[in-house]
């Protein structure tokens, strides 16, 4: 009322501009065919000091939160019939179709027939989705596999890439093929690889470029491979140099003589999709050559946020690296990961 503008519930996804609505004093959309449920308050477009909004607001003097749906959906529908000249009512497909019942949720998240051609926005009905456990499997990998047009429209918002793999190399040419191939074989494809040739005497950076030619059928090896060459500055600064070039939200430092498990990033992506507050992921590590040594994930002391034993490779939010100003150059040849 004070400023005018557009109100959206947090679970409304806008698909197209609202420009054509901004010439009206007040706009709401029907919930249900022909508004048989009312006018849903999840999307409201209003001019400053809108008269309809003031009438609706004044009617809330008798508000009773046990019948919230009456005030938020049914009442504006009743008032619209009493004051048709004060409101522009949009059809049910503009904002609120498919609906919140089981068939509507199926259309949103499972079906591939509804095309959203008439929708300016869509309301995924957060409470109904939670009640029906419809998004229990939600993750970025699930999003890529789902056939629903609604979820297909969300794919353009996925970070590209999600993971940046930083691989310093210094005289590790005999190992690097296996390390690179463990990246190529990942079941989650949304990654970039940054190789930092830290003054290597065996030209490991050039060798990786040769591998990219060999693996020309792997799109990431053509579009998401970067090789950095620098004078020898040590492992810590090599990692820092690679991370500065990284585009990913998440950073994983892979030494040239280490390899990833096939589902390393897939499992990480599923974990971070379940927990948006997650900042670090670490895993078991197995040494299968000279010894049969196996490192199991230890518990994290959540009070002090300290990992109580030496951690192996981790996947970290880039913001962590920025927060501590990178790996310490005081430890150029070892323990820089433990210090980090």
Order of alpha helices (4+ residues) and beta strands (2+ residues): beta-beta-beta-beta-alpha-alpha-beta-alpha-alpha-beta-alpha-alpha-alpha-beta-alpha-beta-alpha-alpha-beta-alpha-beta-alpha-beta-beta-beta-beta-beta-beta-alpha-alpha
